[in-house]
Each structure stands twice: as structure tokens, then as C-alpha cells.
Amino acid sequence: MIVTLTFISTCICYIERVGFSIAYTAAADASGVSQSSKGTILSTFYYGYACSQIPGGWAAQRLGGRSVLLISFVTWSLTYAFVPLDPKNVKTMVLARLLVGVAQGFMFPSIHSVLAQWIPPNERSRAVSLTTSGMYLGAAAGMLVVPTLVKLTSPQFVFLGEATLGTIWSVLWLNYASEPPIQLSKQNGAFPNPTRKTKIPWRSIFRSLPIWAIVVNNFTFHYALFVMMNWLPTYFEQGLKLSLQEMGTYKMVPYFNMFMCSNIGGFVADYLITKRFMSVTRTRKFLNTLGFMVASIALMALPKFRTSFGAVICSSVALGFLALGRAGFAVNHMDIAPRYAGIVMGVSNTAGTLAGIIGVDLTGKLLEASRSAYDSNLSSPESWRSVFMIPGVLCIFSSIGFLLFSTATWALQRRKAMGFFFFLFTEGASRPAVVNIGAMFAVSTINGGVSKIAIKAAEEDVNADPSILSGTKFSVSIHDSNYSGFLSIIGALKYMESDTVAIIGPQTSVMANIISHLANELHVPLLSFTALDPTLTSLQYPYFLQTAPNDQFQMNAIGDIVSYFGWKEVVALFTDDDQSRNGVTALGDKLAEKTHKISYKAVLPPDPTATRDQVKNELVKIQIMESQVIVLHTFSRTGLLVFDVAKELGMMESEYVWIATSWLSTVLDSKSPLPQKTKDSIQGVLTLRPHTPDSQRKRAFISRWKKLSNGTIGLNPYGLYAYDTVWIIARAVNLLLDQGGTISFSKHTSIPRYGGGIMNLSALSIFDGGQQLLENILQTNTTGLTGPLAFHSDRSPVNPSYDIINIMENGYQQVGYWYNNSGLSVVPPKTPSNWSSSNQHLGAVVWPGGTTKKPRGWVFPNNGKQLRIGVPNRVGYRAFVSRQNGTDVVKGYCIDIFLAAIKLLPYALPHRFELFGDGHKNPSYDELVNMVASGKFDAAVGGIAIVANRTKTGFQSAIYRVRASSGGTT
């Protein structure tokens, strides 16, 4: 009964909207109102409608959807009953339409609040589709009936008829609708009790990408719908020269088609979800994309049809598939936030209403412009092309956005809403004998080898601790991906089909982007301490978590180092993979904040495929660049090859600066002692190491390491992160079991049943406790080998920090620390302070070439042009400037001053001295000055007096001047 009444309510409201458009248009045309003025009046409704959407959601949340919906209907019905239809009385019409818009703005948030409380998730698509299909049936009925009413009676009669329909519905709703039982609404994931004051998560709502995907699609849908609803009658009458009265039932076909397609979409969606052919998320995306893409084609093709039959069919396809798409975005409010369905609907419908304001008014202005550009009676296709092109293009872009960002985490919301009842139903669950964890690494790599040992050590320690998991065995299986993306995917699928509750890894960000989609779909948390791409966000990948600081922080540290030493430009040398590219992007952003920049980006093939020739080619390019500060962001194999080739090219000498990311510190920690050739090639380099504070547990683990590794590899910080990651999962699983959760899996039957073979995809299953386990992981608050273990609201680890290491001839020294809050320091502060430029300090650095003098950071490129410095080959005052006998060498006081000055410059100044004059008599200084002005010389150095005629040449800024006088020199 509830769904039937909500269906009737939308039907009546859209009879009102179409009816007003037709009745007002008829009255306005008879009164000679312009198209632009008509558009303004027609759009006034949407201003009120937009302003009341979010308040409507809030009111439904606080007062109950049933009461708010009743007030909405009574208000607009009374307005129509007492307001006369007079197109010339602009103020009255504006106020009336504004009030009706405000009243109806409360309607849809209230309806969604009611349906979220009454309707179970597997029936929501049909319920919402049937309810919203009332809009289209109402529009069709309005198109069919209202023109006849206007012709036989008067436009005012339409107002009275609509007021009567609204009053009848209000009586029915008052008598037959009621608030749902509390237990029913809790089972459906919503709380109907209006007396309970619940904090509305406004920030989460407005920061949610899935909600924004709904908002954008709602905007597009209503832009297209309102343009068609308000201007399709005008298109038939003026664009095609058809009479609405004579068209008969033809004119209602597009809206009747919307009614049919909306319900078809709802039934198809619920069928796909109930039969598990598709997940809820994929169902929403499929129907939304199908509907909007087909609608976009039909909308853009509409002006090409010049017959009544063709135009009706084309508009029917456009509106029908738009309605089909509502089974995607329009139901998604209740999927992702059933408790706040009215609020979310209010937010998204505000966007839809803005579309009405913009679309209806803009269309009127476009048509007015077309009158002057094409034809005054709007009968040509060109007059209407832009009108339908705009919504067509919007459909394409919004459907792509929904495809990328939407989700449907209804099970999470339902579990949260059930609260204590969920606890009761799972309290008696027994603990499993074994909990399976997966791990994926290329064990032949440095971090892969270290992680394997540390993970196994943590597994042993967890199982030996009687205070955790209470007899449940914690089993970690390690899959060797062998640096292959294909094998990484195979490993992930293997774990997903074998009741694995969490996965550690993958090792690279490239694979994290791929495997995170599996984790999202199957609700298996994915924790990595090496896939540190800063763009791997929780919004896109909610089940992926980085347990070590991502590269955003490392690049912030490098940016502070560059700023500290005053280098304005750097060269970024990196491998062509997601993590390196996005890390360098983060570095560029950080440098830009400090008015520095990346002057050149040199890209190498993905590690470990780079060859010596490829590296050499890039370094030769860098060699002729101005900047000599090079940031190397790659992995160990490629990185060491780069330094080897750079040594060969003479790029590890003085005046070069090399800053390597943390890959180099892992080489130092895990592969020492290094071969002498390698040590020689990295002298003077600065590198970063994730900082892990000293503790008794850390020292004890370090002392165990030699036995654990059999001396095959040294421990680095990522081994510590691997150990802590295992413990984070173990504690979260233990908490899940303490909460009464179970380790259970549901078959993912939407995957086609590919039986047999190694890849038995039909065995993939959804971890029922995945969301709760993820929440437990995010609530971690303890201390591990790497220090405090906790996560910020953005899921980044707390207190990201780095050691800054300087590699020298006989090893390395630590020259400072970097903390996220306070920047650079020579001591580890106990309480990090706020960042301040005056507080930035580092110890003495030994740079490439063995010098402790800070490099300038850049020079003119090797192929740069030397400045030509004109020098007078004079006879007198030779102490100021003179040519050495028999050579082209010039010396003197002016030369010494010039050379001393250029040494103070923050860059090298390639130059050569060129003599002017024959050496037998003093040359003409006026001529020398003119040669600077004409470009023969770039500058001049000598005892050149500043006199009036010489200043007219404009040479002053180009010449260093020294003048002899009785009082000395100036």
C-alpha cells in the first residue's frame, strides 16, 4: 500500500508540473509573453524546489517521512486552489510557483526516507522504480488530458483540477499510511524513530565519491527530463508545426515509455541481484550506463527527425532509457546510506533541481538566440540542435563518472543499523580452528626477501602468544609473484577462492591498483607496506590500506631538503610505473608550494627492465641540463645501474647533487657490505629511510634477525613494517571473534560458473566479516616494532617520519630527521613541533666529489653559449686591466673584481675575455660601449667612465665599471 501511494503521489505531482507548463504556455502565448520570459517563469518553480531539498531530507530524518510528505501535498494543493492564473501578474505567478516548488521539494526526500524504512534491499529497485515511474505516467497523462482541458475550458480550470487531486491523495495518505515498525526498519538499515536525535554525517556525505556520482547523474537526468518536459510541447508545435490537440495520444508516448522502462529497469535490477547474476554495485553500474548511453544518442539525433512519428519515437527512446538508468543511480541512495536516504536524496535532488533551473531557463535563451541566428519561427533543425545536444553530452560524461566511482555497500549499512541485534545473532558463534592470511611478494627482491622472513617470524610469535586468538591457528601463506603481474593476479585469485580473510601485499602499486578491485568486490582487506603510491585512496579502494607512510610524505621530505639548501630547480629521474610517476607528481606539487620546480622529468622503463644503454641515454640528456640536482625515484636494480652509469659519465663529481628515495637505504641495510664498485658510485648521495624509533622490542627483534635470516640478508625498516602488519591483522581478527563475528564466506554467484582448471573462478567467495575486520584494522591503537600503530581519518599511519642519510667513502652518516609536522631536524624531537623555516636544520653533508661545500645546484648547460666580455687592450693604467705579454690572458684590478663577483652568483657563468684595441694606443671607450649595445660583446670590463653620451646607449646594466680618479677608484 505504501509503494502504491508513493507511486500515485509522484504521478499527481508530475501531472501538476506538465499541466502548469501547458496551461501557462497557452495563457502566456495568448498574452504575448516572450520565450525568454516564459523560461524565467517556468524555472521559478525550481528555485524553491532546489532550496527545500536538503531541508526536506533533514525534516524527514527528524519528523518522519510520512508527516513531511503529507505537509508537502497539503501546502501545494492549497496554493493552486487559491492562486489565479494570470501571466501578466508576474509577482503573483513567481510567488505561487516558488511556494509550490518549496512544498514539492520536501516530497522526494520524504519518499526515500519512507521507502528505506519499509522496503528490504532486494526489493528496493522495484519499489523506487515503480514510485518514480509515477512521474512519467503523470507527465504522459498531463500531455494527453491537459491540452484538451485547456481547449474545452480554460487554463485556470487546470489549477483547480490539480488542487483537487492533491487534496484527495492527502486524505488517502492520512488514512492508509503509517510509520513502519521499528524492528522492520532496523532490518532494512534505517531508523524511523523521529524522536531519536541522530547526528547526521554531513562531512562524510559531501566527501563521498559514490554520493557525488549519484549527484552528477541526478543533475544530468533532470536536466534532460526538465528540458524535454517543459520544451518538448514547444518543439512539437513550433519546431515541427504540429498541434498538440491534433496529435492525440501520440504526444504521451514518450512519457508512457518512461513509465514502462522505469519499471522494467526496477524488475531487471532486482532479478539480477536476487539471482546473484550480478552484485548490487555491478547491477547499478550496468543499468545506469546502458540507460544514459542510449539516451545520449537519441537526444542528439532528435532534431534530425522532422516527422511526428520519427520525433515521437526518438524522444520516446531518449526518455525511456533515461528512466531505465534510474534503476542505477536513483536507487543507490538507499544502497549506500539507508539510514540517511532522505538526506542523501535531498542532496542529490538539489543538483537535479539546479538542472531544472539551468536547463529550462537556458533553453529559453538558446531559442531566443536561435530566432535571430536561424529563423524567427524556430522551425529549422539548427534552432533546436544545441537544445538537445547539451543533455546528450551530459549523459555520456555522467555515466562514465558513475561507472568509475559508484558502489553499493548496503550490507555494511545494514549491519551497522542492526547493532545489538546483530551481536545477539552471532554471540554464540564458535571460533574457527584456522584463520588463513595470504601474502604476495617477489621473494627474490630485497623487500620481498626481508618481508618473507619477517612475516613468518610474526606468524610464529602470534601463534605462540596465548593472549591472542585463543587457540585459533593463524596461518600465513606466501605466494612468490616473481616480479610478474600475471603471477600476482593468479596469487590473489588463489587466495580469494580459499577462504582467506586478509592479504598482505601486493609489493607494487601497479598490482595494488588491479587487485584492490578484487578486494573491494570480495570484501577482503588488502594491506601493503611497499605499494606506496599516494593516489591509492580509500575512496576508490576502501579495502586497500597502506601500513607504511606513502610516497607523499617521502616527497614532502625531499621538498623540504631542496628548499633547505636553496635549490630552485631539480631533475626527476624515475621509472615508468604508477608509484614512481605519482610520487614525482607529489614532489612537483610540494616544490611548487615552496616556489621551486621540477625542470625536467627523465623516464626509465619499469624496473627491472631498464638496460644500460637506456639509462645512459637519459643521463646524457640530464648532463646537458642546467639543473644538477637530481632526484632518483625507482627501485634497487635500476637505481644501482643509474649510479654506475652516472659514475662512468662523470656525474658523481662535485657540483652534482643526488637525492635517492628510500630504495637506496634498503640496499644499504640489507646488502651490506656492498661491492667496492657500488660503494664508489654512490658516494655523496643523500637518501631517506623510514624512521622507526628505538625500543626494547625493536632491539630484541634486530638481535633475532641473524638467526631468522641465516645471515642471507640484512633487516631494513620494511621488514619491521611487515612484522607489524601481521600483528595488526591478528589483533583485528581476534577483535572480530571477540565481537561475536564469524569467519564465513558467501558464494559470489554473479561470476559465471567456470568449472575445473587451475582458475576455478566459481570458487571465489565474499568474506562476510570483511567490513567489520577492516573497521577493526582501522581502529588499531597499539605499539609495534615501527613505533605507534594507528591510522588517521584518511587512513595514513600516524607520525610519518624519515632518517636522512648521507653516503660517504667509508659507509654512511645520518645527517638529520624529517617529521611530517616539524620538518628537518638534527635530533629526534620527543614532541614534534609545528613546521617553521627557522627550525629547519641538518648536519654537515659530504657531497659527490668529496666536498663539504654546498653545490650551487645548477650550471649553464655544456652546450651553452659563453658570454663575450670585451676588455680594453690599453697602454696606460695597466694595473686596472692589461694583457699579459705574448698571451691572450688578461689580468688586473677590474678583472679580479669581476671574477670575485661572479663567484658570488648562485650559478656558474661561462665566459671568455676578448681584447679590444691594438695595444699600441688606448682604444676608444665610446666605440667599446657601442659594441656592447650592438651585440658584438655581451659585456665589458675595464676602467670605463660613466658619461652622459654612453648612458644613452643603455649599456649600464651589462657592464662592470671601474673608473680611475685622483681619489681612488669607483
Sequence and secondary structure as in RCSB ss.txt:
>XXXX:A:sequence
MIVTLTFISTCICYIERVGFSIAYTAAADASGVSQSSKGTILSTFYYGYACSQIPGGWAAQRLGGRSVLLISFVT
WSLTYAFVPLDPKNVKTMVLARLLVGVAQGFMFPSIHSVLAQWIPPNERSRAVSLTTSGMYLGAAAGMLVVPTLV
KLTSPQFVFLGEATLGTIWSVLWLNYASEPPIQLSKQNGAFPNPTRKTKIPWRSIFRSLPIWAIVVNNFTFHYAL
FVMMNWLPTYFEQGLKLSLQEMGTYKMVPYFNMFMCSNIGGFVADYLITKRFMSVTRTRKFLNTLGFMVASIALM
ALPKFRTSFGAVICSSVALGFLALGRAGFAVNHMDIAPRYAGIVMGVSNTAGTLAGIIGVDLTGKLLEASRSAYD
SNLSSPESWRSVFMIPGVLCIFSSIGFLLFSTATWALQRRKAMGFFFFLFTEGASRPAVVNIGAMFAVSTINGGV
SKIAIKAAEEDVNADPSILSGTKFSVSIHDSNYSGFLSIIGALKYMESDTVAIIGPQTSVMANIISHLANELHVP
LLSFTALDPTLTSLQYPYFLQTAPNDQFQMNAIGDIVSYFGWKEVVALFTDDDQSRNGVTALGDKLAEKTHKISY
KAVLPPDPTATRDQVKNELVKIQIMESQVIVLHTFSRTGLLVFDVAKELGMMESEYVWIATSWLSTVLDSKSPLP
QKTKDSIQGVLTLRPHTPDSQRKRAFISRWKKLSNGTIGLNPYGLYAYDTVWIIARAVNLLLDQGGTISFSKHTS
IPRYGGGIMNLSALSIFDGGQQLLENILQTNTTGLTGPLAFHSDRSPVNPSYDIINIMENGYQQVGYWYNNSGLS
VVPPKTPSNWSSSNQHLGAVVWPGGTTKKPRGWVFPNNGKQLRIGVPNRVGYRAFVSRQNGTDVVKGYCIDIFLA
AIKLLPYALPHRFELFGDGHKNPSYDELVNMVASGKFDAAVGGIAIVANRTKTGFQSAIYRVRASSGGTT
>XXXX:A:secstr
 HHHHHHHHHHHHHHHHHHHHHHHHHHHHHHT  HHHHHHHHHHHHHHHHHTHHHHHHHHHHH HHHHHHHHHHH
HHHHHHH    TT HHHHHHHHHHHHHHHHTHHHHHHHHHHHHS GGGHHHHHHHHHHHHHHHHHHHHHHHHHHH
HHS HHHHHHHHHHHHHHHHHHHHHH     HHHHHHTT    TTS     HHHHHT HHHHHHHHHHHHHHHHH
HHHHHHHHHIIIIIS   HHHHGGGGGHHHHHHHHHHHHHHHHHHHHHHTTSS HHHHHHHHHHHHHHHHHHHHH
HGGG  SHHHHHHHHHHHHHHHHHHHHHHTTHHHHH GGGHHHHHHHHHHHHHHHHHHHHHHHHHHHHHHHHHT 
TT  SHHHHHHHHHHHHHHHHHHHHHHHHH    HHHHHHHHHTHHHHHHHTT    SEEEEEEEE TTSHHHHH
HHHHHHHHHHHHHH TTSGGG EEEEEEEE TT HHHHHHHHHHHHTTTEEEEE  SSHHHHHHHHHHHHHHT  
EEESS   TT  TTT TTEEESS  HHHHHHHHHHHHHHHT  EEEEEEESSHHHHHHHHHHHHHHHHTT EEEE
EEEE STT   HHHHHHHHHHHHTSSB EEEEES HHHHHHHHHHHHHTTTTSTT EEEE THHHHHHHHS S  
HHHHHHTTT EEEEE     HHHHHHHHHHHHHHTTSS   HHHHHHHHHHHHHHHHHHHHHHTT    EEE TT
S    SSS  GGG EEETTHHHHHHHHHT  EEETTEEE B TTS BSS EEEEEEEETTEEEEEEEEETTTEEE
SS  SS     GGG        TTS  S   SB   TT   EEEEEE  SS TTTSEE TTSS EESHHHHHHHH
HHHTSSS   EEEEEES SSS   HHHHHHHHHHTS SEEEE     HHHHTTT GGG EE  EETTEE 
